[in-house]
């Protein structure tokens, strides 16, 4: 694997658009899951160097031409087609896995299958990337073990309580985007540590409904930070790959190995429940009746439950009002373990779902490898 990261030109053709969209979709899918990096997917798919080059094309000459309204000159500098096709796929995945198939919900309801799938993808990726490593000297081995150590240290950090102030959201975007383009370091997991993972997904989920404007306003500081962080970090990473390609790739492989700790499908996860909103509804409200009838599913990342009756001494039930609480679950930490097949069913652990997820992920990585460097 000898991708270079010089400036280059955008040689993307319209024929390549469907394939780039698919690769972008896969990158976006990976970025949603804490512990998996979109940069990992870009590396597997053979577009990592092109991605860095495209990001670097948003440079001084481009901005100067853009702000002086020399639009044609500006877009000659920019790798526009590559970025458009790729980010269409990324944003399609973000929308699909928050609105149509809520992956953040399945991470709670079917964690063994979801995390097993990505675990298998990462294991297969490590094998493919290690095989492609051209040099395996002591320098490469040193960087590999350093990457493992750093990766394990990051995934063992405990989420901290952080504010929702726009300045911190901006900082979170800058840090997370740097991790998202680093194979093996999950931007989603860093957002989880900074307590901004749910913030991001909930604001994306607002778009398209009555809260669209609130969602967009809440996301603006994050995307501003992401743009600035991406522009700065991509240049540094590109410099490393150009000067120390083999050692840098070894470090990235180490990051991947370290990330396996947090996406092992069998984890004892500890959550904290936070009451996000409290509504006062009549006792005969349809939502109240539904919760009384069906109960509460506490295995979801967000759910509603009944609180206290506000005026229990009211003469008639139709005059009584009750609190309905919206509860969000946030993960504090997770500890991997080896499941006991005999006890798994009793404890509600989907043992075979995790195994199937791992095997499917490893098979899929073979298909992803076929897409790598493929031109249509």
Secondary structure, DSSP 8 states (H G I E B T S, - for coil): -----S-------GGGHHHHHHHHHHHHHHHHSTT--HHHHHHHTT-HHHHHHHHHTSSHHHHHHHHTT-HHHHHHHS-HHHHHHHHHHHHHHHHIIIIIS-HHHHHHHSHHHHHHHHHHHHHHHHHHHHHH-S--SHHHHHHHHHHHHHHHHHHT---------HHHHHHHHHHHHHHHTSTTS-HHHHHHHTT-HHHHHHHHHHTTSTTHHHHHHHHHHHHHHHHHHHHHHHHHHHHHHHHSHHHHHHHHHHHHHHHHHHH-S-EEEEEEEEEEEEEEEETT-HHHHHHHHH---TTSSEEEEEEEETTTT-SSGGG-EEEEEEEEEEEEEEEE----HHHHTTTT--HHHHHHHHHHHHHHHHHHHHHTT---
